[in-house]
Amino acid sequence: MEAPAFEDIDPGDDCDCPVCGRGPLSRPAVSRGRPGPPAGRVLAVVASAAAATGAALGAAPAAAAAPHTAPRTPDRPAVPEEDEPGTPQGGTAPLHGPGGAPARPATGVKTPPTTRAEIIRRAKVWVAAQVPYSMGAYWSDGYRQDCSGFVSMAWGLPGNEWTGSLGRFGVRIGKGDLQPGDILLFHNPANPQKGSHVVIFGGWTDYTRTSYVAYEQTPPATRRRTTPYAYWSHSGQYVPYRYKGVTAGTAGAEAGGGQAAYPGRSFFGPGADNAYVTRLGQMLAARGGASFYRSGPGPRWGDADRRATEAFQRAQGWRGEDADGVPGPRTWSLLVSGGGRDIASAATGTPGPSPAPGAPAFPGKAMFRPGADNAHVTQLGRRLVEKGFGTHYTSGPGPRWGEADRRNVEAFQRAQGWRGGAADGYPGPETWRRLFL
């Protein structure tokens, strides 16, 4: 079983300044007038890199010369993250070698095999190098320095693609199937220069699956950033794709979220008292098991933990020893990754969360996330005010989800005795049910 697709989020990695993340690979494709090593030394280094690149792609090694830079198109300035990405793009093009000559024409749809770990490793090379965004320049590896060129590079494609062609190299998948190395693609055929964009999925930031680590090429340079699902703008139009040539390998994203790796069965059961029990309870509460807890979750194992774990296991269709109420590696992996089915009374046969008489049906978590604008947000806000949890509103409530909504929901959740991920400020089925009791 692959390791859970999570990453610890290091604020330093989100910095776009020229200092953070610079390393030995951060050599620009073309000098911008700064002093550098003698020309002979530059040619030798580039020749070695070009030969290695050509061998990896099955192409004839290019002659020793400086990497090509096509006439640059002025980059659009960075735009606020809530707006469309400033990422105009070029069309399909071959890789570029010395002197502007295409290294090898790309014909047909070829999908060289690669692993998820290798896709993420290539993406991190550009992040470390802070490759400047441009739709007219090509980096020293031959790939165009725009969003689709970045994905072409990370996937190891034989040419430079664009958002209108990348889908041919992948298969569409669902949100729940996303793994590191997959992409989220939005192509606007009516106006490809307006909003079209593509990012590499690096792993969910936690089990709520409301945000993820995105690797992307966008002005001013390549970045790795925590991003709300599916993106800051045009969220409903992004489509997940998996590269056709991906082979078995490690997930490529580091385990994160505190106690992400399964600690072993000895950490659970009668007498256990540790942080993993708290983490388990928080995850179970977020997946529909909050009703099993009168207080907590907490670090000391209790019958509430056993019953909630059993309910989650039975929701997966497991029976017998597979649903004994003690989490094993499979149970833990599903909880950490956000996979599997949530706890529901129909699946467990035990008293579980059920709508209060006359209460509106829970509309789904997608209605309450950054950028959401709908009547359910207004309905939620008004109910919070009625229940005495509207102190963070300075106006409204209204239909656009905002920080005031999140903080009021968090206050309500904490009033239920929930902590950690169970009190993240985003309503789930149990939060909704209790609000409308």
Disulfide bonds with the S-S distance in Angstrom:
none
